[in-house]
């Protein structure tokens, strides 16, 4: 069996995984917690930038604790 390393868009991951399993292949690696954390940090920084540019509303500490 051959081993491949492939980068695919997140939205295609499920389809590609199903296809590989259908062909009799095996998924060896899935995105790590580190990758997920970095993606969440990147999204948070994007939100901060939008708030600073006035494109998104800002939040108070009480808003954050009340999850508004």
C-alpha positions in Angstrom: 0.0 0.0 0.0 1.2 3.5 -0.8 1.1 6.4 1.8 0.2 9.9 0.6 0.2 13.2 2.4 -2.6 15.5 1.1 -3.8 19.0 2.0 -7.5 19.5 1.2 -10.0 22.2 2.1 -11.8 21.6 5.4 -15.2 21.4 3.6 -13.9 18.5 1.4 -12.4 16.4 4.3 -15.5 14.3 4.9 -16.1 13.5 1.3 -12.4 12.6 0.6 -12.2 10.5 3.8 -15.3 8.5 2.8 -13.9 8.0 -0.8 -10.6 6.7 0.5 -12.3 4.3 2.9 -14.6 3.2 0.0 -11.5 2.3 -2.0 -10.2 0.2 0.9 -7.7 2.9 2.1 -7.0 4.0 5.6 -6.9 7.5 7.1 -3.7 7.7 9.1 -3.8 11.3 10.3 -6.4 13.8 11.0 -5.9 17.5 11.9 -4.1 17.9 15.2 -5.3 19.9 18.2 -2.5 22.3 17.4 -3.9 22.9 13.9 -7.4 23.5 15.2 -6.1 25.9 17.9 -4.1 27.9 15.4 -7.2 28.1 13.2 -9.3 29.4 16.1 -6.6 32.0 17.0 -6.5 33.2 13.4 -10.3 33.6 13.4 -10.1 35.5 16.7 -7.5 37.9 15.3 -9.6 38.4 12.2 -12.5 39.4 14.5 -10.3 41.8 16.4 -9.2 43.5 13.2 -12.9 43.8 12.1 -13.8 45.4 15.4 -10.9 47.9 15.2 -12.0 48.8 11.6 -15.6 49.3 12.8 -16.9 46.5 10.7 -18.1 44.5 13.7 -19.5 45.6 17.1 -17.3 45.6 20.1 -18.1 43.7 23.3 -17.8 44.5 27.0 -16.4 42.0 29.5 -20.0 41.3 30.7 -21.1 40.6 27.2 -18.3 38.0 26.9 -19.2 36.3 30.2 -22.9 36.3 29.2 -21.9 34.9 25.8 -23.8 37.6 23.8 
